Amino acid sequence: MKELDGKHIVLGLSGGIACYKSAQLCRLLVQAGARVQVVMTEAACQFITPVTMQALSGEPVVTTQWDLRAPNAMAHINLGRAADAIVIAPASADVIAQLAQGRAAEILTLLCLARPLGRTSLLLAPAMNREMWAHPATQRNVAQVRADGAVVLDVGQGEQACGEVGDGRMLEPQDILEELVAHLQPKVLAGQRVLVTAGPTFEAIDPVRGITNHSSGKMGFAIARAAHEAGADVTLVAGPVALRTPRGVRRVDVQSALQMHAAVMAEVERATVFVAAAAVADWRPAQAAAHKLKKDGSGQPPPLAFVENPDILATVAGLPRARRGELYCVGFAAESHDLLAHAQAKRARKGVPLLVGNIGPATFGRDDNALLLVDEHEVVEFPPAPKITLARQLVAEIARRLRAEHAH
């Protein structure tokens, strides 16, 4: 999926061993559909060659402000004004200091100073020794460039090239790509607090066995990521899945339906939007055995009694207004047949304004899906697409409905 189709990105490299990661970042940006123009400081050229970056970007690399390839000999003006975003990765302590002071000693800081404020975004991915990162001067400079409108990404923690361990590592290329994509998304949920459930639940029969389902959690995780990209404060309650937590999302891990219910009820009072995307087990064994159930030679399975799990979505939707406030609830229905009829019936039964349906078994574990949005008045179909694309479409639809509610 081309998340940066049509975007023009200036990728700036300053001096640091993390320049080796910049090669992979450049590749990811190009694969995401962006046109990438690489700009390197003199120090950066000591760590990785312009030839490498030109081969990966497919564009000439700029290393000096005296580059005469620009028709008007003003590369520092042209680059910043043509770009949707400037990403400096790695951003050294020296470059951050120059930006904080408004200095333009090289082409990279010069084009940042000349960029149109409010039109071309500036994102910095710091990379330096842990002591340099913690130094008060660096922290003052970081605060200043943030105040001037730049986005300073987090630093990673771990082993550094000098052999020390601590904060200061540059984020991984995939993390930087996600931060850039998120930054460029419209902030349609700014100020909202979104609570999402995702994945299956696991209902224990004994210490080694249990009942679960094929839900991968990918749709719920995509919704959490899309909501964060849209500017929301997001909490994700996740069943037992091995998925990477979207950047900027707070994750609460649970196993069973009872644990998911408890986690949701602990969070729901601060939420303004609740998206129940998890595939929660309807029943659980009435009593989990203390020890592994063994064969007894009779050929008969052990008797199992089941009790119904709490209905998390219906419980939240039925909370008194004094407790849940203006919470907007969105349910999910994964069906094996008659999707529209089941979705309409489930929406009415649960008492929620919006129900999202999909044919479950065919899409479990896949990266794509198709959705059907059902409310009291209409049915909206989202055709097959990657789940992150569908998640962004759903988030935009939720934002539109929230605006309509507030208008009334």
DRENDO-1510 file (C-alpha; in Angstrom, 1 decimal, always signed):
<recs>
REC; n; res; u; v; w
REC; 1; MET; +0.0; +0.0; +0.0 .
REC; 2; LYS; +1.3; +3.4; -1.0 .
REC; 3; GLU; +0.7; +5.5; +2.1 .
REC; 4; LEU; +2.8; +8.4; +0.8 .
REC; 5; ASP; +1.6; +8.5; -2.8 .
REC; 6; GLY; +2.1; +12.0; -4.2 .
REC; 7; LYS; +4.1; +13.2; -1.3 .
REC; 8; HIS; +7.5; +14.9; -1.7 .
REC; 9; ILE; +9.8; +14.3; +1.2 .
REC; 10; VAL; +13.2; +15.8; +1.8 .
REC; 11; LEU; +15.3; +13.3; +3.8 .
REC; 12; GLY; +18.1; +15.1; +5.6 .
REC; 13; LEU; +21.1; +13.3; +7.0 .
REC; 14; SER; +23.5; +14.8; +9.6 .
REC; 15; GLY; +26.6; +13.3; +11.0 .
REC; 16; GLY; +26.2; +10.1; +13.0 .
REC; 17; ILE; +26.6; +6.4; +12.9 .
REC; 18; ALA; +22.8; +6.1; +12.6 .
REC; 19; CYS; +23.2; +7.1; +9.0 .
REC; 20; TYR; +23.2; +3.4; +8.2 .
REC; 21; LYS; +19.5; +3.3; +9.2 .
REC; 22; SER; +18.8; +6.3; +6.9 .
REC; 23; ALA; +19.4; +4.0; +3.9 .
REC; 24; GLN; +16.6; +1.7; +5.0 .
REC; 25; LEU; +14.4; +4.7; +5.8 .
REC; 26; CYS; +14.9; +6.1; +2.3 .
REC; 27; ARG; +14.0; +2.7; +0.8 .
REC; 28; LEU; +10.8; +2.6; +2.9 .
REC; 29; LEU; +9.8; +6.1; +1.9 .
REC; 30; VAL; +10.2; +5.2; -1.7 .
REC; 31; GLN; +8.2; +2.0; -1.3 .
REC; 32; ALA; +5.5; +4.0; +0.4 .
REC; 33; GLY; +5.1; +6.1; -2.8 .
REC; 34; ALA; +7.0; +9.2; -1.9 .
REC; 35; ARG; +9.4; +11.1; -4.0 .
REC; 36; VAL; +12.5; +11.4; -1.9 .
REC; 37; GLN; +15.1; +14.1; -2.2 .
REC; 38; VAL; +18.2; +13.4; +0.0 .
REC; 39; VAL; +20.2; +16.3; +1.5 .
REC; 40; MET; +23.4; +15.5; +3.4 .
REC; 41; THR; +25.7; +17.5; +5.6 .
REC; 42; GLU; +29.5; +17.2; +5.2 .
REC; 43; ALA; +29.6; +15.1; +8.3 .
REC; 44; ALA; +27.0; +12.7; +7.1 .
REC; 45; CYS; +29.1; +12.0; +4.0 .
REC; 46; GLN; +31.7; +10.6; +6.4 .
REC; 47; PHE; +29.3; +7.8; +7.5 .
REC; 48; ILE; +27.4; +6.9; +4.2 .
REC; 49; THR; +28.1; +8.0; +0.7 .
REC; 50; PRO; +25.8; +10.2; -1.5 .
REC; 51; VAL; +26.1; +7.5; -4.2 .
REC; 52; THR; +24.3; +5.0; -1.9 .
REC; 53; MET; +21.5; +7.5; -1.1 .
REC; 54; GLN; +21.1; +8.5; -4.7 .
REC; 55; ALA; +20.8; +4.9; -5.8 .
REC; 56; LEU; +18.1; +4.3; -3.1 .
REC; 57; SER; +16.2; +7.5; -3.8 .
REC; 58; GLY; +16.5; +7.7; -7.5 .
REC; 59; GLU; +17.2; +11.5; -7.2 .
REC; 60; PRO; +20.4; +13.5; -7.2 .
REC; 61; VAL; +21.7; +14.0; -3.6 .
REC; 62; VAL; +22.4; +17.6; -2.5 .
REC; 63; THR; +25.4; +18.1; -0.3 .
REC; 64; THR; +26.2; +21.8; -0.7 .
REC; 65; GLN; +24.3; +25.1; -0.9 .
REC; 66; TRP; +26.4; +25.9; -4.0 .
REC; 67; ASP; +24.8; +23.2; -6.0 .
REC; 68; LEU; +24.5; +24.7; -9.5 .
REC; 69; ARG; +22.1; +22.0; -10.8 .
REC; 70; ALA; +19.2; +24.1; -9.6 .
REC; 71; PRO; +18.3; +26.5; -12.4 .
REC; 72; ASN; +18.3; +29.5; -10.1 .
REC; 73; ALA; +21.2; +28.3; -7.9 .
REC; 74; MET; +18.8; +28.5; -4.9 .
REC; 75; ALA; +18.5; +24.8; -3.8 .
REC; 76; HIS; +17.8; +26.0; -0.2 .
REC; 77; ILE; +14.7; +27.8; -1.4 .
REC; 78; ASN; +13.5; +25.2; -3.9 .
REC; 79; LEU; +13.9; +22.1; -1.8 .
REC; 80; GLY; +11.9; +23.4; +1.3 .
REC; 81; ARG; +9.1; +24.9; -0.7 .
REC; 82; ALA; +8.6; +21.9; -3.0 .
REC; 83; ALA; +8.4; +19.4; -0.1 .
REC; 84; ASP; +5.4; +18.2; +2.0 .
REC; 85; ALA; +7.8; +17.4; +4.8 .
REC; 86; ILE; +11.5; +17.6; +5.8 .
REC; 87; VAL; +12.6; +14.6; +7.8 .
REC; 88; ILE; +16.1; +14.8; +9.4 .
REC; 89; ALA; +17.2; +11.3; +10.4 .
REC; 90; PRO; +19.6; +11.2; +12.0 .
REC; 91; ALA; +19.4; +14.7; +13.7 .
REC; 92; SER; +22.6; +15.2; +15.5 .
REC; 93; ALA; +23.1; +17.4; +18.6 .
REC; 94; ASP; +24.9; +20.0; +16.4 .
REC; 95; VAL; +22.1; +20.2; +13.8 .
REC; 96; ILE; +19.5; +20.5; +16.5 .
REC; 97; ALA; +21.6; +23.3; +18.1 .
REC; 98; GLN; +21.8; +25.1; +14.7 .
REC; 99; LEU; +18.1; +24.9; +14.2 .
REC; 100; ALA; +17.4; +26.2; +17.8 .
REC; 101; GLN; +19.7; +29.2; +17.1 .
REC; 102; GLY; +18.5; +29.9; +13.6 .
REC; 103; ARG; +21.9; +29.3; +12.1 .
REC; 104; ALA; +22.4; +28.1; +8.5 .
REC; 105; ALA; +25.9; +26.8; +8.4 .
REC; 106; GLU; +25.1; +24.1; +5.8 .
REC; 107; ILE; +22.6; +23.4; +3.1 .
REC; 108; LEU; +20.5; +21.2; +5.5 .
REC; 109; THR; +19.9; +23.8; +8.2 .
REC; 110; LEU; +19.7; +26.5; +5.5 .
REC; 111; LEU; +16.8; +24.9; +3.8 .
REC; 112; CYS; +15.0; +24.3; +7.1 .
REC; 113; LEU; +15.4; +28.0; +7.9 .
REC; 114; ALA; +13.9; +28.9; +4.5 .
REC; 115; ARG; +11.0; +26.4; +4.6 .
REC; 116; PRO; +7.5; +27.9; +4.5 .
REC; 117; LEU; +6.2; +27.7; +8.1 .
REC; 118; GLY; +2.8; +26.1; +8.3 .
REC; 119; ARG; +3.1; +24.4; +4.9 .
REC; 120; THR; +6.3; +22.3; +5.0 .
REC; 121; SER; +6.5; +20.1; +8.1 .
REC; 122; LEU; +9.8; +19.5; +9.9 .
REC; 123; LEU; +10.4; +16.2; +11.7 .
REC; 124; LEU; +13.6; +15.4; +13.6 .
REC; 125; ALA; +14.7; +11.9; +14.6 .
REC; 126; PRO; +17.5; +12.6; +17.2 .
REC; 127; ALA; +20.5; +10.3; +17.4 .
REC; 128; MET; +23.5; +10.8; +19.7 .
REC; 129; ASN; +25.3; +9.5; +22.7 .
REC; 130; ARG; +23.2; +9.2; +25.9 .
REC; 131; GLU; +25.2; +11.9; +27.7 .
REC; 132; MET; +24.8; +14.3; +24.8 .
REC; 133; TRP; +21.1; +13.6; +24.7 .
REC; 134; ALA; +20.7; +14.2; +28.4 .
REC; 135; HIS; +22.8; +17.4; +28.4 .
REC; 136; PRO; +20.8; +20.4; +29.5 .
REC; 137; ALA; +21.9; +22.3; +26.4 .
REC; 138; THR; +20.5; +19.6; +24.1 .
REC; 139; GLN; +17.3; +19.5; +26.1 .
REC; 140; ARG; +17.0; +23.3; +25.9 .
REC; 141; ASN; +17.6; +23.2; +22.1 .
REC; 142; VAL; +15.0; +20.4; +21.7 .
REC; 143; ALA; +12.4; +22.4; +23.6 .
REC; 144; GLN; +13.2; +25.5; +21.5 .
REC; 145; VAL; +12.9; +23.7; +18.1 .
REC; 146; ARG; +9.6; +22.2; +19.3 .
REC; 147; ALA; +8.4; +25.7; +20.3 .
REC; 148; ASP; +9.4; +26.9; +16.8 .
REC; 149; GLY; +7.1; +24.3; +15.2 .
REC; 150; ALA; +9.3; +21.3; +14.6 .
REC; 151; VAL; +8.2; +17.8; +15.5 .
REC; 152; VAL; +10.9; +16.1; +17.6 .
REC; 153; LEU; +10.4; +12.3; +17.7 .
REC; 154; ASP; +11.3; +10.1; +20.7 .
REC; 155; VAL; +14.7; +8.6; +21.0 .
REC; 156; GLY; +15.2; +4.8; +21.3 .
REC; 157; GLN; +17.0; +3.2; +24.2 .
REC; 158; GLY; +19.6; +0.5; +24.1 .
REC; 159; GLU; +23.2; -0.2; +23.1 .
REC; 160; GLN; +25.0; +2.6; +21.4 .
REC; 161; ALA; +27.9; +2.6; +19.0 .
REC; 162; CYS; +30.3; +3.8; +21.7 .
REC; 163; GLY; +29.4; +0.7; +23.8 .
REC; 164; GLU; +27.3; +2.6; +26.3 .
REC; 165; VAL; +23.6; +1.8; +27.0 .
REC; 166; GLY; +20.9; +4.4; +27.4 .
REC; 167; ASP; +18.6; +6.9; +25.6 .
REC; 168; GLY; +19.7; +8.5; +22.4 .
REC; 169; ARG; +19.5; +5.9; +19.7 .
REC; 170; MET; +17.6; +6.9; +16.5 .
REC; 171; LEU; +14.2; +5.3; +16.1 .
REC; 172; GLU; +14.0; +2.3; +13.7 .
REC; 173; PRO; +13.2; +3.3; +10.1 .
REC; 174; GLN; +9.7; +1.7; +10.3 .
REC; 175; ASP; +8.9; +3.7; +13.4 .
REC; 176; ILE; +10.0; +6.9; +11.7 .
REC; 177; LEU; +7.9; +6.1; +8.6 .
REC; 178; GLU; +4.9; +5.5; +10.8 .
REC; 179; GLU; +5.5; +8.8; +12.6 .
REC; 180; LEU; +5.7; +10.7; +9.3 .
REC; 181; VAL; +2.5; +9.0; +7.9 .
REC; 182; ALA; +0.7; +9.8; +11.1 .
REC; 183; HIS; +1.8; +13.4; +11.1 .
REC; 184; LEU; +0.5; +13.9; +7.5 .
REC; 185; GLN; -3.0; +12.5; +8.3 .
REC; 186; PRO; -5.8; +15.0; +8.9 .
REC; 187; LYS; -6.4; +15.4; +12.7 .
REC; 188; VAL; -10.2; +14.8; +12.5 .
REC; 189; LEU; -10.3; +13.2; +16.0 .
REC; 190; ALA; -8.2; +15.9; +17.8 .
REC; 191; GLY; -9.3; +16.1; +21.4 .
REC; 192; GLN; -11.1; +12.8; +21.4 .
REC; 193; ARG; -10.3; +9.9; +23.7 .
REC; 194; VAL; -10.8; +6.6; +21.9 .
REC; 195; LEU; -11.0; +3.2; +23.5 .
REC; 196; VAL; -10.6; +0.2; +21.2 .
REC; 197; THR; -10.9; -3.5; +21.8 .
REC; 198; ALA; -9.1; -6.0; +19.5 .
REC; 199; GLY; -8.3; -9.6; +19.0 .
REC; 200; PRO; -9.8; -12.8; +20.4 .
REC; 201; THR; -10.3; -13.9; +24.0 .
REC; 202; PHE; -9.0; -17.1; +25.5 .
REC; 203; GLU; -11.3; -19.0; +27.9 .
REC; 204; ALA; -9.4; -21.5; +30.0 .
REC; 205; ILE; -10.6; -25.1; +30.3 .
REC; 206; ASP; -7.5; -26.2; +32.3 .
REC; 207; PRO; -4.0; -24.8; +32.8 .
REC; 208; VAL; -3.0; -25.8; +29.2 .
REC; 209; ARG; -6.2; -25.8; +27.1 .
REC; 210; GLY; -8.8; -23.2; +26.3 .
REC; 211; ILE; -11.4; -22.0; +23.9 .
REC; 212; THR; -10.6; -19.2; +21.5 .
REC; 213; ASN; -11.3; -18.1; +17.9 .
REC; 214; HIS; -9.4; -17.2; +14.7 .
REC; 215; SER; -9.5; -13.4; +15.1 .
REC; 216; SER; -6.0; -11.9; +14.5 .
REC; 217; GLY; -6.7; -8.5; +16.0 .
REC; 218; LYS; -5.4; -6.8; +12.9 .
REC; 219; MET; -8.5; -4.7; +12.2 .
REC; 220; GLY; -8.7; -3.5; +15.8 .
REC; 221; PHE; -5.0; -2.6; +15.8 .
REC; 222; ALA; -5.4; -0.8; +12.5 .
REC; 223; ILE; -8.3; +1.2; +14.0 .
REC; 224; ALA; -6.2; +2.1; +17.1 .
REC; 225; ARG; -3.4; +3.3; +14.8 .
REC; 226; ALA; -5.7; +5.3; +12.6 .
REC; 227; ALA; -7.4; +7.0; +15.6 .
REC; 228; HIS; -4.0; +8.0; +16.9 .
REC; 229; GLU; -3.0; +9.3; +13.4 .
REC; 230; ALA; -6.2; +11.4; +13.5 .
REC; 231; GLY; -5.1; +13.1; +16.7 .
REC; 232; ALA; -7.0; +11.1; +19.3 .
REC; 233; ASP; -5.7; +9.9; +22.7 .
REC; 234; VAL; -6.0; +6.1; +22.2 .
REC; 235; THR; -6.2; +3.2; +24.6 .
REC; 236; LEU; -6.2; -0.3; +23.1 .
REC; 237; VAL; -7.4; -3.3; +25.1 .
REC; 238; ALA; -5.9; -6.3; +23.3 .
REC; 239; GLY; -6.7; -10.0; +23.6 .
REC; 240; PRO; -3.9; -12.6; +23.2 .
REC; 241; VAL; -2.3; -11.6; +19.9 .
REC; 242; ALA; +1.4; -11.2; +18.8 .
REC; 243; LEU; +1.0; -7.8; +17.1 .
REC; 244; ARG; +3.2; -4.7; +17.5 .
REC; 245; THR; +1.6; -1.9; +19.4 .
REC; 246; PRO; +0.9; +1.1; +17.2 .
REC; 247; ARG; +3.2; +4.0; +18.1 .
REC; 248; GLY; +1.5; +6.5; +20.4 .
REC; 249; VAL; -1.1; +4.0; +21.6 .
REC; 250; ARG; -1.5; +2.9; +25.2 .
REC; 251; ARG; -2.0; -0.9; +25.3 .
REC; 252; VAL; -3.7; -3.0; +28.0 .
REC; 253; ASP; -3.2; -6.8; +27.5 .
REC; 254; VAL; -5.9; -9.3; +28.6 .
REC; 255; GLN; -6.7; -12.9; +28.1 .
REC; 256; SER; -10.3; -13.7; +28.9 .
REC; 257; ALA; -13.6; -12.0; +28.2 .
REC; 258; LEU; -14.0; -11.3; +31.9 .
REC; 259; GLN; -10.6; -9.6; +31.9 .
REC; 260; MET; -11.5; -7.6; +28.8 .
REC; 261; HIS; -14.8; -6.5; +30.4 .
REC; 262; ALA; -12.9; -5.4; +33.5 .
REC; 263; ALA; -10.3; -3.5; +31.5 .
REC; 264; VAL; -13.0; -1.7; +29.4 .
REC; 265; MET; -15.1; -0.7; +32.4 .
REC; 266; ALA; -11.9; +0.7; +34.1 .
REC; 267; GLU; -11.3; +2.9; +31.0 .
REC; 268; VAL; -14.7; +3.8; +29.6 .
REC; 269; GLU; -15.5; +6.7; +31.8 .
REC; 270; ARG; -12.7; +8.8; +30.3 .
REC; 271; ALA; -13.4; +7.8; +26.7 .
REC; 272; THR; -15.5; +9.7; +24.2 .
REC; 273; VAL; -15.5; +7.0; +21.5 .
REC; 274; PHE; -15.6; +3.3; +22.1 .
REC; 275; VAL; -14.9; +0.9; +19.2 .
REC; 276; ALA; -15.6; -2.7; +20.1 .
REC; 277; ALA; -13.7; -4.6; +17.4 .
REC; 278; ALA; -12.6; -7.6; +19.5 .
REC; 279; ALA; -14.1; -11.1; +18.9 .
REC; 280; VAL; -15.1; -11.8; +22.4 .
REC; 281; ALA; -16.1; -15.3; +23.3 .
REC; 282; ASP; -19.9; -15.6; +24.0 .
REC; 283; TRP; -19.4; -18.4; +26.6 .
REC; 284; ARG; -16.7; -19.7; +28.9 .
REC; 285; PRO; -16.3; -22.9; +30.9 .
REC; 286; ALA; -18.2; -22.6; +34.1 .
REC; 287; GLN; -15.2; -23.9; +36.1 .
REC; 288; ALA; -11.6; -24.1; +34.8 .
REC; 289; ALA; -9.9; -27.2; +36.1 .
REC; 290; ALA; -7.0; -26.7; +38.5 .
REC; 291; HIS; -4.9; -29.3; +36.7 .
REC; 292; LYS; -4.6; -30.7; +33.2 .
REC; 293; LEU; -7.6; -32.9; +32.3 .
REC; 294; LYS; -6.3; -36.4; +31.5 .
REC; 295; LYS; -7.8; -39.2; +29.5 .
REC; 296; ASP; -9.3; -41.8; +31.7 .
REC; 297; GLY; -9.5; -44.7; +29.2 .
REC; 298; SER; -13.2; -44.5; +28.8 .
REC; 299; GLY; -13.1; -42.8; +25.4 .
REC; 300; GLN; -15.4; -40.2; +26.7 .
REC; 301; PRO; -14.6; -36.5; +26.9 .
REC; 302; PRO; -14.8; -34.8; +30.2 .
REC; 303; PRO; -18.1; -33.1; +30.9 .
REC; 304; LEU; -17.9; -29.3; +30.3 .
REC; 305; ALA; -20.6; -26.8; +31.5 .
REC; 306; PHE; -20.6; -23.3; +30.1 .
REC; 307; VAL; -21.8; -20.0; +31.3 .
REC; 308; GLU; -22.4; -16.8; +29.2 .
REC; 309; ASN; -19.8; -14.1; +29.2 .
REC; 310; PRO; -20.8; -10.5; +29.8 .
REC; 311; ASP; -21.7; -8.5; +26.7 .
REC; 312; ILE; -19.1; -5.8; +26.8 .
REC; 313; LEU; -20.6; -3.6; +24.0 .
REC; 314; ALA; -24.2; -3.8; +25.3 .
REC; 315; THR; -23.0; -3.1; +28.9 .
REC; 316; VAL; -21.2; +0.0; +27.8 .
REC; 317; ALA; -24.0; +1.2; +25.5 .
REC; 318; GLY; -26.5; +0.7; +28.4 .
REC; 319; LEU; -24.5; +2.7; +31.0 .
REC; 320; PRO; -26.4; +5.6; +32.5 .
REC; 321; ARG; -25.6; +8.9; +30.8 .
REC; 322; ALA; -24.1; +10.3; +34.1 .
REC; 323; ARG; -21.4; +7.6; +33.9 .
REC; 324; ARG; -20.6; +7.3; +30.2 .
REC; 325; GLY; -21.2; +10.9; +29.2 .
REC; 326; GLU; -21.5; +11.6; +25.4 .
REC; 327; LEU; -19.7; +8.3; +24.6 .
REC; 328; TYR; -20.1; +7.3; +20.9 .
REC; 329; CYS; -20.2; +3.5; +20.6 .
REC; 330; VAL; -19.3; +1.5; +17.5 .
REC; 331; GLY; -19.8; -2.3; +17.4 .
REC; 332; PHE; -18.4; -5.0; +15.1 .
REC; 333; ALA; -20.1; -8.1; +13.7 .
REC; 334; ALA; -18.1; -10.8; +12.0 .
REC; 335; GLU; -20.6; -13.1; +10.3 .
REC; 336; SER; -20.4; -16.2; +8.1 .
REC; 337; HIS; -23.6; -15.4; +6.1 .
REC; 338; ASP; -26.4; -12.9; +5.8 .
REC; 339; LEU; -24.1; -10.1; +6.8 .
REC; 340; LEU; -26.6; -7.2; +6.4 .
REC; 341; ALA; -29.5; -8.8; +8.2 .
REC; 342; HIS; -27.3; -9.9; +11.1 .
REC; 343; ALA; -25.6; -6.5; +11.4 .
REC; 344; GLN; -28.9; -4.6; +11.4 .
REC; 345; ALA; -30.3; -6.9; +14.1 .
REC; 346; LYS; -27.1; -6.7; +16.2 .
REC; 347; ARG; -27.1; -2.9; +16.0 .
REC; 348; ALA; -30.6; -2.7; +17.3 .
REC; 349; ARG; -30.1; -5.4; +20.0 .
REC; 350; LYS; -26.9; -3.8; +21.3 .
REC; 351; GLY; -28.4; -0.3; +21.2 .
REC; 352; VAL; -25.5; +1.4; +19.4 .
REC; 353; PRO; -25.6; +4.1; +16.8 .
REC; 354; LEU; -23.2; +2.4; +14.4 .
REC; 355; LEU; -22.4; -1.3; +13.6 .
REC; 356; VAL; -19.6; -2.4; +11.3 .
REC; 357; GLY; -20.0; -5.8; +9.7 .
REC; 358; ASN; -17.6; -8.1; +7.8 .
REC; 359; ILE; -17.6; -11.7; +6.7 .
REC; 360; GLY; -15.4; -13.0; +9.5 .
REC; 361; PRO; -13.9; -16.4; +8.5 .
REC; 362; ALA; -12.8; -15.2; +5.1 .
REC; 363; THR; -10.8; -12.2; +6.5 .
REC; 364; PHE; -9.4; -13.5; +9.8 .
REC; 365; GLY; -5.6; -13.1; +9.7 .
REC; 366; ARG; -5.5; -11.3; +6.4 .
REC; 367; ASP; -4.2; -7.7; +5.8 .
REC; 368; ASP; -7.3; -6.7; +3.8 .
REC; 369; ASN; -11.0; -6.7; +4.4 .
REC; 370; ALA; -14.3; -5.1; +3.3 .
REC; 371; LEU; -16.7; -3.4; +5.7 .
REC; 372; LEU; -20.4; -2.7; +5.9 .
REC; 373; LEU; -21.4; +0.3; +8.0 .
REC; 374; VAL; -25.0; +0.1; +9.3 .
REC; 375; ASP; -26.9; +2.7; +11.3 .
REC; 376; GLU; -30.6; +3.5; +11.8 .
REC; 377; HIS; -30.9; +5.2; +8.4 .
REC; 378; GLU; -28.4; +3.9; +5.9 .
REC; 379; VAL; -25.9; +1.3; +4.9 .
REC; 380; VAL; -22.4; +2.4; +3.7 .
REC; 381; GLU; -20.1; -0.1; +2.0 .
REC; 382; PHE; -16.3; +0.1; +2.1 .
REC; 383; PRO; -15.0; -2.1; -0.7 .
REC; 384; PRO; -12.0; -4.5; -0.3 .
REC; 385; ALA; -8.9; -2.6; +0.8 .
REC; 386; PRO; -6.0; -3.0; +3.2 .
REC; 387; LYS; -7.2; -2.9; +6.8 .
REC; 388; ILE; -5.3; +0.3; +7.6 .
REC; 389; THR; -7.0; +2.0; +4.7 .
REC; 390; LEU; -10.4; +0.8; +5.9 .
REC; 391; ALA; -9.5; +1.9; +9.5 .
REC; 392; ARG; -8.8; +5.4; +8.3 .
REC; 393; GLN; -12.0; +5.5; +6.3 .
REC; 394; LEU; -13.9; +4.3; +9.4 .
REC; 395; VAL; -12.2; +6.9; +11.6 .
REC; 396; ALA; -13.2; +9.6; +9.1 .
REC; 397; GLU; -16.8; +8.4; +9.2 .
REC; 398; ILE; -16.8; +8.4; +13.0 .
REC; 399; ALA; -15.4; +11.9; +13.0 .
REC; 400; ARG; -18.1; +13.0; +10.5 .
REC; 401; ARG; -20.9; +11.6; +12.7 .
REC; 402; LEU; -19.5; +13.2; +15.8 .
REC; 403; ARG; -19.5; +16.6; +14.1 .
REC; 404; ALA; -23.1; +16.0; +13.0 .
REC; 405; GLU; -24.1; +15.1; +16.6 .
REC; 406; HIS; -22.4; +18.2; +18.0 .
REC; 407; ALA; -24.0; +20.4; +15.4 .
REC; 408; HIS; -27.4; +19.3; +16.7 .
</recs>
